[in-house]
Amino acid sequence: MSDEELIEQPTIQFTEEQKQAIDDFIVACKNMIVDMTPVFNKVFETLKAIAQSINDFTDEIKSYPNKRVVYLCFYAKKERTRNKNMNRVLRWSRQQKKRKEADRWTNTKI
């Protein structure tokens, strides 16, 4: 269709009942958006916390001294090898956390 044909097409006239139904639908949509905003905020806060913990975990993995072990955590051929190397990294990470906590308490002055 050309632009001239589109201009010549008659416009649809809505009845008052149809206009009222459209207005009611718009109001219902606005109310739904207002009511759902706190829910979406909660969901985004939760997802943000999850993403932060994943980011922290990847930073811990990247800080492992033996990069070959880190590589094998993800790309080893056998699942057993991947699990073994992941457990090495996790054990090292737990030890680092315990050392940090111990250092924090030993450096506290009373």
N, CA, C and O atoms as a GROMACS GRO file, in nm:
protein
  440
    1MET      N    1   0.083  -0.119   0.000
    1MET     CA    2   0.000   0.000   0.000
    1MET      C    3   0.087   0.125   0.000
    1MET      O    4   0.190   0.132   0.068
    2SER      N    5   0.045   0.219  -0.075
    2SER     CA    6   0.117   0.346  -0.077
    2SER      C    7   0.068   0.434   0.037
    2SER      O    8  -0.031   0.403   0.103
    3ASP      N    9   0.140   0.542   0.059
    3ASP     CA   10   0.102   0.634   0.167
    3ASP      C   11  -0.034   0.698   0.141
    3ASP      O   12  -0.110   0.723   0.235
    4GLU      N   13  -0.064   0.724   0.015
    4GLU     CA   14  -0.192   0.787  -0.018
    4GLU      C   15  -0.308   0.693   0.013
    4GLU      O   16  -0.414   0.738   0.058
    5GLU      N   17  -0.290   0.563  -0.011
    5GLU     CA   18  -0.396   0.467   0.019
    5GLU      C   19  -0.419   0.456   0.170
    5GLU      O   20  -0.532   0.443   0.216
    6LEU      N   21  -0.310   0.461   0.246
    6LEU     CA   22  -0.324   0.455   0.391
    6LEU      C   23  -0.397   0.578   0.444
    6LEU      O   24  -0.476   0.567   0.538
    7ILE      N   25  -0.371   0.693   0.387
    7ILE     CA   26  -0.437   0.815   0.431
    7ILE      C   27  -0.585   0.811   0.399
    7ILE      O   28  -0.666   0.862   0.476
    8GLU      N   29  -0.622   0.752   0.288
    8GLU     CA   30  -0.761   0.750   0.245
    8GLU      C   31  -0.846   0.648   0.320
    8GLU      O   32  -0.968   0.655   0.316
    9GLN      N   33  -0.781   0.551   0.391
    9GLN     CA   34  -0.858   0.451   0.464
    9GLN      C   35  -0.934   0.517   0.578
    9GLN      O   36  -0.881   0.606   0.645
   10PRO      N   37  -1.057   0.474   0.600
   10PRO     CA   38  -1.136   0.535   0.708
   10PRO      C   39  -1.081   0.493   0.844
   10PRO      O   40  -1.031   0.382   0.860
   11THR      N   41  -1.090   0.582   0.939
   11THR     CA   42  -1.046   0.550   1.075
   11THR      C   43  -1.159   0.481   1.148
   11THR      O   44  -1.277   0.501   1.118
   12ILE      N   45  -1.122   0.399   1.246
   12ILE     CA   46  -1.222   0.325   1.322
   12ILE      C   47  -1.273   0.414   1.434
   12ILE      O   48  -1.194   0.474   1.507
   13GLN      N   49  -1.401   0.424   1.446
   13GLN     CA   50  -1.463   0.502   1.552
   13GLN      C   51  -1.503   0.406   1.665
   13GLN      O   52  -1.577   0.310   1.643
   14PHE      N   53  -1.455   0.433   1.784
   14PHE     CA   54  -1.489   0.351   1.899
   14PHE      C   55  -1.616   0.404   1.964
   14PHE      O   56  -1.643   0.524   1.965
   15THR      N   57  -1.692   0.310   2.019
   15THR     CA   58  -1.809   0.351   2.095
   15THR      C   59  -1.764   0.396   2.233
   15THR      O   60  -1.650   0.373   2.272
   16GLU      N   61  -1.853   0.459   2.307
   16GLU     CA   62  -1.820   0.506   2.441
   16GLU      C   63  -1.785   0.389   2.533
   16GLU      O   64  -1.698   0.402   2.619
   17GLU      N   65  -1.852   0.275   2.516
   17GLU     CA   66  -1.823   0.158   2.598
   17GLU      C   67  -1.682   0.106   2.569
   17GLU      O   68  -1.610   0.067   2.661
   18GLN      N   69  -1.643   0.106   2.441
   18GLN     CA   70  -1.509   0.061   2.405
   18GLN      C   71  -1.403   0.156   2.458
   18GLN      O   72  -1.297   0.113   2.505
   19LYS      N   73  -1.430   0.286   2.451
   19LYS     CA   74  -1.336   0.384   2.504
   19LYS      C   75  -1.320   0.366   2.655
   19LYS      O   76  -1.209   0.374   2.708
   20GLN      N   77  -1.432   0.342   2.723
   20GLN     CA   78  -1.428   0.322   2.869
   20GLN      C   79  -1.350   0.195   2.902
   20GLN      O   80  -1.274   0.192   2.999
   21ALA      N   81  -1.370   0.089   2.822
   21ALA     CA   82  -1.298  -0.037   2.846
   21ALA      C   83  -1.148  -0.017   2.826
   21ALA      O   84  -1.068  -0.072   2.902
   22ILE      N   85  -1.109   0.060   2.725
   22ILE     CA   86  -0.967   0.087   2.701
   22ILE      C   87  -0.909   0.168   2.816
   22ILE      O   88  -0.799   0.139   2.863
   23ASP      N   89  -0.981   0.269   2.862
   23ASP     CA   90  -0.935   0.350   2.976
   23ASP      C   91  -0.920   0.265   3.102
   23ASP      O   92  -0.823   0.280   3.176
   24ASP      N   93  -1.017   0.175   3.127
   24ASP     CA   94  -1.010   0.088   3.244
   24ASP      C   95  -0.889  -0.007   3.234
   24ASP      O   96  -0.822  -0.035   3.333
   25PHE      N   97  -0.863  -0.054   3.113
   25PHE     CA   98  -0.748  -0.143   3.091
   25PHE      C   99  -0.617  -0.069   3.118
   25PHE      O  100  -0.526  -0.125   3.179
   26ILE      N  101  -0.608   0.055   3.074
   26ILE     CA  102  -0.487   0.135   3.098
   26ILE      C  103  -0.467   0.158   3.247
   26ILE      O  104  -0.354   0.147   3.297
   27VAL      N  105  -0.573   0.190   3.318
   27VAL     CA  106  -0.564   0.211   3.463
   27VAL      C  107  -0.521   0.082   3.533
   27VAL      O  108  -0.439   0.085   3.624
   28ALA      N  109  -0.577  -0.032   3.490
   28ALA     CA  110  -0.541  -0.160   3.551
   28ALA      C  111  -0.394  -0.192   3.527
   28ALA      O  112  -0.325  -0.242   3.616
   29CYS      N  113  -0.344  -0.162   3.407
   29CYS     CA  114  -0.202  -0.186   3.376
   29CYS      C  115  -0.113  -0.097   3.462
   29CYS      O  116  -0.011  -0.143   3.514
   30LYS      N  117  -0.150   0.029   3.479
   30LYS     CA  118  -0.071   0.119   3.563
   30LYS      C  119  -0.068   0.070   3.707
   30LYS      O  120   0.037   0.071   3.772
   31ASN      N  121  -0.184   0.026   3.758
   31ASN     CA  122  -0.190  -0.025   3.895
   31ASN      C  123  -0.105  -0.150   3.911
   31ASN      O  124  -0.039  -0.169   4.013
   32MET      N  125  -0.108  -0.236   3.809
   32MET     CA  126  -0.028  -0.358   3.814
   32MET      C  127   0.121  -0.324   3.818
   32MET      O  128   0.197  -0.387   3.892
   33ILE      N  129   0.162  -0.227   3.740
   33ILE     CA  130   0.303  -0.187   3.739
   33ILE      C  131   0.343  -0.131   3.875
   33ILE      O  132   0.451  -0.163   3.926
   34VAL      N  133   0.257  -0.048   3.933
   34VAL     CA  134   0.287   0.010   4.064
   34VAL      C  135   0.295  -0.099   4.170
   34VAL      O  136   0.383  -0.095   4.256
   35ASP      N  137   0.205  -0.197   4.165
   35ASP     CA  138   0.204  -0.305   4.264
   35ASP      C  139   0.322  -0.399   4.248
   35ASP      O  140   0.370  -0.455   4.346
   36MET      N  141   0.371  -0.418   4.126
   36MET     CA  142   0.479  -0.513   4.101
   36MET      C  143   0.618  -0.452   4.121
   36MET      O  144   0.717  -0.526   4.128
   37THR      N  145   0.628  -0.322   4.132
   37THR     CA  146   0.759  -0.257   4.145
   37THR      C  147   0.836  -0.306   4.268
   37THR      O  148   0.954  -0.336   4.254
   38PRO      N  149   0.776  -0.316   4.387
   38PRO     CA  150   0.853  -0.367   4.502
   38PRO      C  151   0.899  -0.511   4.483
   38PRO      O  152   1.007  -0.550   4.528
   39VAL      N  153   0.816  -0.591   4.416
   39VAL     CA  154   0.854  -0.730   4.392
   39VAL      C  155   0.977  -0.735   4.302
   39VAL      O  156   1.072  -0.809   4.330
   40PHE      N  157   0.975  -0.657   4.194
   40PHE     CA  158   1.090  -0.654   4.105
   40PHE      C  159   1.215  -0.602   4.175
   40PHE      O  160   1.325  -0.651   4.151
   41ASN      N  161   1.198  -0.504   4.262
   41ASN     CA  162   1.313  -0.454   4.337
   41ASN      C  163   1.374  -0.562   4.425
   41ASN      O  164   1.496  -0.574   4.433
   42LYS      N  165   1.289  -0.641   4.492
   42LYS     CA  166   1.338  -0.750   4.575
   42LYS      C  167   1.412  -0.853   4.491
   42LYS      O  168   1.520  -0.900   4.530
   43VAL      N  169   1.355  -0.888   4.376
   43VAL     CA  170   1.418  -0.986   4.287
   43VAL      C  171   1.554  -0.934   4.241
   43VAL      O  172   1.652  -1.010   4.241
   44PHE      N  173   1.562  -0.808   4.204
   44PHE     CA  174   1.688  -0.753   4.157
   44PHE      C  175   1.792  -0.747   4.269
   44PHE      O  176   1.910  -0.770   4.244
   45GLU      N  177   1.749  -0.717   4.391
   45GLU     CA  178   1.843  -0.719   4.504
   45GLU      C  179   1.899  -0.859   4.526
   45GLU      O  180   2.018  -0.876   4.550
   46THR      N  181   1.812  -0.959   4.518
   46THR     CA  182   1.855  -1.097   4.536
   46THR      C  183   1.952  -1.138   4.425
   46THR      O  184   2.055  -1.198   4.452
   47LEU      N  185   1.918  -1.104   4.302
   47LEU     CA  186   2.006  -1.138   4.190
   47LEU      C  187   2.139  -1.065   4.201
   47LEU      O  188   2.243  -1.119   4.163
   48LYS      N  189   2.136  -0.944   4.252
   48LYS     CA  190   2.260  -0.869   4.270
   48LYS      C  191   2.350  -0.938   4.371
   48LYS      O  192   2.471  -0.948   4.352
   49ALA      N  193   2.290  -0.988   4.481
   49ALA     CA  194   2.368  -1.058   4.583
   49ALA      C  195   2.426  -1.187   4.527
   49ALA      O  196   2.541  -1.221   4.554
   50ILE      N  197   2.347  -1.258   4.448
   50ILE     CA  198   2.396  -1.382   4.388
   50ILE      C  199   2.510  -1.353   4.291
   50ILE      O  200   2.612  -1.422   4.292
   51ALA      N  201   2.494  -1.251   4.209
   51ALA     CA  202   2.599  -1.215   4.114
   51ALA      C  203   2.726  -1.172   4.187
   51ALA      O  204   2.836  -1.204   4.142
   52GLN      N  205   2.712  -1.102   4.299
   52GLN     CA  206   2.828  -1.060   4.376
   52GLN      C  207   2.901  -1.180   4.432
   52GLN      O  208   3.024  -1.185   4.429
   53SER      N  209   2.827  -1.279   4.485
   53SER     CA  210   2.892  -1.397   4.540
   53SER      C  211   2.963  -1.478   4.432
   53SER      O  212   3.070  -1.532   4.455
   54ILE      N  213   2.902  -1.486   4.313
   54ILE     CA  214   2.967  -1.555   4.201
   54ILE      C  215   3.094  -1.481   4.161
   54ILE      O  216   3.197  -1.543   4.134
   55ASN      N  217   3.087  -1.348   4.158
   55ASN     CA  218   3.203  -1.268   4.123
   55ASN      C  219   3.315  -1.286   4.226
   55ASN      O  220   3.432  -1.298   4.190
   56ASP      N  221   3.279  -1.289   4.354
   56ASP     CA  222   3.379  -1.312   4.459
   56ASP      C  223   3.444  -1.449   4.443
   56ASP      O  224   3.565  -1.464   4.459
   57PHE      N  225   3.362  -1.549   4.412
   57PHE     CA  226   3.414  -1.685   4.396
   57PHE      C  227   3.511  -1.692   4.277
   57PHE      O  228   3.616  -1.756   4.287
   58THR      N  229   3.476  -1.628   4.166
   58THR     CA  230   3.566  -1.631   4.051
   58THR      C  231   3.695  -1.556   4.082
   58THR      O  232   3.802  -1.594   4.034
   59ASP      N  233   3.686  -1.449   4.161
   59ASP     CA  234   3.808  -1.378   4.202
   59ASP      C  235   3.897  -1.467   4.288
   59ASP      O  236   4.020  -1.465   4.274
   60GLU      N  237   3.836  -1.545   4.376
   60GLU     CA  238   3.913  -1.638   4.458
   60GLU      C  239   3.981  -1.743   4.372
   60GLU      O  240   4.098  -1.775   4.394
   61ILE      N  241   3.909  -1.795   4.275
   61ILE     CA  242   3.966  -1.896   4.187
   61ILE      C  243   4.084  -1.837   4.109
   61ILE      O  244   4.188  -1.901   4.093
   62LYS      N  245   4.066  -1.714   4.060
   62LYS     CA  246   4.173  -1.651   3.983
   62LYS      C  247   4.296  -1.623   4.068
   62LYS      O  248   4.407  -1.616   4.014
   63SER      N  249   4.279  -1.607   4.199
   63SER     CA  250   4.393  -1.576   4.285
   63SER      C  251   4.468  -1.701   4.332
   63SER      O  252   4.568  -1.690   4.403
   64TYR      N  253   4.421  -1.819   4.293
   64TYR     CA  254   4.491  -1.942   4.330
   64TYR      C  255   4.629  -1.940   4.267
   64TYR      O  256   4.643  -1.907   4.150
   65PRO      N  257   4.733  -1.976   4.343
   65PRO     CA  258   4.870  -1.961   4.292
   65PRO      C  259   4.903  -2.049   4.171
   65PRO      O  260   4.977  -2.006   4.083
   66ASN      N  261   4.851  -2.170   4.166
   66ASN     CA  262   4.885  -2.262   4.057
   66ASN      C  263   4.778  -2.251   3.948
   66ASN      O  264   4.668  -2.304   3.962
   67LYS      N  265   4.812  -2.182   3.841
   67LYS     CA  266   4.714  -2.157   3.734
   67LYS      C  267   4.679  -2.285   3.659
   67LYS      O  268   4.571  -2.293   3.599
   68ARG      N  269   4.765  -2.382   3.661
   68ARG     CA  270   4.735  -2.509   3.594
   68ARG      C  271   4.617  -2.578   3.663
   68ARG      O  272   4.532  -2.637   3.596
   69VAL      N  273   4.613  -2.573   3.794
   69VAL     CA  274   4.502  -2.633   3.869
   69VAL      C  275   4.371  -2.562   3.835
   69VAL      O  276   4.267  -2.626   3.820
   70VAL      N  277   4.377  -2.430   3.824
   70VAL     CA  278   4.258  -2.354   3.788
   70VAL      C  279   4.209  -2.394   3.650
   70VAL      O  280   4.090  -2.413   3.628
   71TYR      N  281   4.302  -2.408   3.557
   71TYR     CA  282   4.266  -2.450   3.421
   71TYR      C  283   4.201  -2.588   3.424
   71TYR      O  284   4.100  -2.611   3.356
   72LEU      N  285   4.258  -2.679   3.501
   72LEU     CA  286   4.204  -2.815   3.508
   72LEU      C  287   4.068  -2.820   3.578
   72LEU      O  288   3.992  -2.915   3.556
   73CYS      N  289   4.037  -2.722   3.661
   73CYS     CA  290   3.905  -2.717   3.724
   73CYS      C  291   3.794  -2.711   3.620
   73CYS      O  292   3.686  -2.767   3.639
   74PHE      N  293   3.822  -2.643   3.511
   74PHE     CA  294   3.718  -2.619   3.412
   74PHE      C  295   3.733  -2.701   3.285
   74PHE      O  296   3.634  -2.734   3.220
   75TYR      N  297   3.856  -2.734   3.248
   75TYR     CA  298   3.877  -2.791   3.115
   75TYR      C  299   3.940  -2.929   3.115
   75TYR      O  300   3.979  -2.978   3.009
   76ALA      N  301   3.951  -2.993   3.230
   76ALA     CA  302   4.007  -3.128   3.233
   76ALA      C  303   3.914  -3.223   3.157
   76ALA      O  304   3.793  -3.203   3.153
   77LYS      N  305   3.974  -3.325   3.099
   77LYS     CA  306   3.896  -3.418   3.017
   77LYS      C  307   3.799  -3.499   3.102
   77LYS      O  308   3.684  -3.521   3.063
   78LYS      N  309   3.847  -3.544   3.218
   78LYS     CA  310   3.764  -3.630   3.302
   78LYS      C  311   3.697  -3.550   3.413
   78LYS      O  312   3.755  -3.455   3.466
   79GLU      N  313   3.577  -3.589   3.447
   79GLU     CA  314   3.504  -3.521   3.553
   79GLU      C  315   3.574  -3.536   3.687
   79GLU      O  316   3.576  -3.445   3.770
   80ARG      N  317   3.633  -3.654   3.708
   80ARG     CA  318   3.702  -3.679   3.834
   80ARG      C  319   3.818  -3.581   3.853
   80ARG      O  320   3.841  -3.532   3.964
   81THR      N  321   3.891  -3.553   3.746
   81THR     CA  322   4.002  -3.459   3.752
   81THR      C  323   3.952  -3.318   3.778
   81THR      O  324   4.013  -3.244   3.855
   82ARG      N  325   3.841  -3.281   3.713
   82ARG     CA  326   3.783  -3.148   3.737
   82ARG      C  327   3.742  -3.133   3.884
   82ARG      O  328   3.771  -3.031   3.947
   83ASN      N  329   3.675  -3.235   3.937
   83ASN     CA  330   3.631  -3.229   4.077
   83ASN      C  331   3.750  -3.223   4.173
   83ASN      O  332   3.748  -3.148   4.270
   84LYS      N  333   3.852  -3.302   4.146
   84LYS     CA  334   3.970  -3.304   4.233
   84LYS      C  335   4.035  -3.166   4.239
   84LYS      O  336   4.070  -3.118   4.346
   85ASN      N  337   4.050  -3.104   4.124
   85ASN     CA  338   4.115  -2.974   4.120
   85ASN      C  339   4.026  -2.865   4.178
   85ASN      O  340   4.076  -2.771   4.241
   86MET      N  341   3.896  -2.875   4.158
   86MET     CA  342   3.804  -2.779   4.219
   86MET      C  343   3.810  -2.790   4.371
   86MET      O  344   3.807  -2.689   4.441
   87ASN      N  345   3.817  -2.911   4.421
   87ASN     CA  346   3.828  -2.930   4.566
   87ASN      C  347   3.958  -2.874   4.619
   87ASN      O  348   3.961  -2.820   4.730
   88ARG      N  349   4.066  -2.884   4.543
   88ARG     CA  350   4.193  -2.823   4.585
   88ARG      C  351   4.178  -2.672   4.601
   88ARG      O  352   4.222  -2.613   4.699
   89VAL      N  353   4.114  -2.611   4.502
   89VAL     CA  354   4.095  -2.466   4.506
   89VAL      C  355   4.004  -2.427   4.622
   89VAL      O  356   4.032  -2.331   4.693
   90LEU      N  357   3.896  -2.502   4.642
   90LEU     CA  358   3.804  -2.472   4.752
   90LEU      C  359   3.871  -2.489   4.888
   90LEU      O  360   3.851  -2.407   4.977
   91ARG      N  361   3.950  -2.594   4.904
   91ARG     CA  362   4.021  -2.616   5.030
   91ARG      C  363   4.118  -2.500   5.056
   91ARG      O  364   4.126  -2.450   5.168
   92TRP      N  365   4.190  -2.458   4.954
   92TRP     CA  366   4.283  -2.346   4.967
   92TRP      C  367   4.207  -2.218   5.004
   92TRP      O  368   4.253  -2.141   5.088
   93SER      N  369   4.092  -2.197   4.942
   93SER     CA  370   4.011  -2.078   4.969
   93SER      C  371   3.964  -2.077   5.114
   93SER      O  372   3.969  -1.973   5.180
   94ARG      N  373   3.918  -2.191   5.163
   94ARG     CA  374   3.874  -2.199   5.303
   94ARG      C  375   3.989  -2.170   5.398
   94ARG      O  376   3.972  -2.101   5.498
   95GLN      N  377   4.107  -2.224   5.366
   95GLN     CA  378   4.223  -2.199   5.451
   95GLN      C  379   4.259  -2.050   5.452
   95GLN      O  380   4.296  -1.996   5.556
   96GLN      N  381   4.248  -1.985   5.336
   96GLN     CA  382   4.278  -1.842   5.329
   96GLN      C  383   4.180  -1.762   5.414
   96GLN      O  384   4.219  -1.667   5.482
   97LYS      N  385   4.052  -1.800   5.411
   97LYS     CA  386   3.953  -1.730   5.493
   97LYS      C  387   3.983  -1.747   5.641
   97LYS      O  388   3.972  -1.652   5.718
   98LYS      N  389   4.019  -1.870   5.681
   98LYS     CA  390   4.051  -1.894   5.822
   98LYS      C  391   4.173  -1.813   5.865
   98LYS      O  392   4.176  -1.759   5.975
   99ARG      N  393   4.272  -1.804   5.776
   99ARG     CA  394   4.392  -1.726   5.809
   99ARG      C  395   4.359  -1.578   5.823
   99ARG      O  396   4.412  -1.510   5.912
  100LYS      N  397   4.273  -1.528   5.737
  100LYS     CA  398   4.234  -1.387   5.746
  100LYS      C  399   4.161  -1.359   5.876
  100LYS      O  400   4.185  -1.258   5.941
  101GLU      N  401   4.071  -1.451   5.915
  101GLU     CA  402   4.000  -1.434   6.041
  101GLU      C  403   4.096  -1.439   6.159
  101GLU      O  404   4.085  -1.359   6.253
  102ALA      N  405   4.189  -1.532   6.155
  102ALA     CA  406   4.286  -1.543   6.264
  102ALA      C  407   4.372  -1.419   6.271
  102ALA      O  408   4.401  -1.370   6.381
  103ASP      N  409   4.414  -1.366   6.158
  103ASP     CA  410   4.493  -1.244   6.156
  103ASP      C  411   4.414  -1.126   6.211
  103ASP      O  412   4.469  -1.040   6.279
  104ARG      N  413   4.288  -1.123   6.180
  104ARG     CA  414   4.204  -1.014   6.230
  104ARG      C  415   4.197  -1.015   6.381
  104ARG      O  416   4.204  -0.911   6.445
  105TRP      N  417   4.183  -1.136   6.439
  105TRP     CA  418   4.172  -1.145   6.584
  105TRP      C  419   4.308  -1.124   6.654
  105TRP      O  420   4.314  -1.068   6.763
  106THR      N  421   4.416  -1.167   6.591
  106THR     CA  422   4.546  -1.148   6.655
  106THR      C  423   4.590  -1.002   6.648
  106THR      O  424   4.669  -0.957   6.731
  107ASN      N  425   4.540  -0.928   6.548
  107ASN     CA  426   4.578  -0.786   6.536
  107ASN      C  427   4.488  -0.694   6.618
  107ASN      O  428   4.511  -0.574   6.623
  108THR      N  429   4.387  -0.749   6.682
  108THR     CA  430   4.296  -0.667   6.762
  108THR      C  431   4.364  -0.629   6.894
  108THR      O  432   4.417  -0.714   6.965
  109LYS      N  433   4.359  -0.500   6.924
  109LYS     CA  434   4.419  -0.453   7.049
  109LYS      C  435   4.311  -0.435   7.154
  109LYS      O  436   4.204  -0.381   7.128
  110ILE      N  437   4.342  -0.482   7.274
  110ILE     CA  438   4.245  -0.474   7.383
  110ILE      C  439   4.288  -0.368   7.481
  110ILE      O  440   4.220  -0.345   7.581
   0.00000   0.00000   0.00000
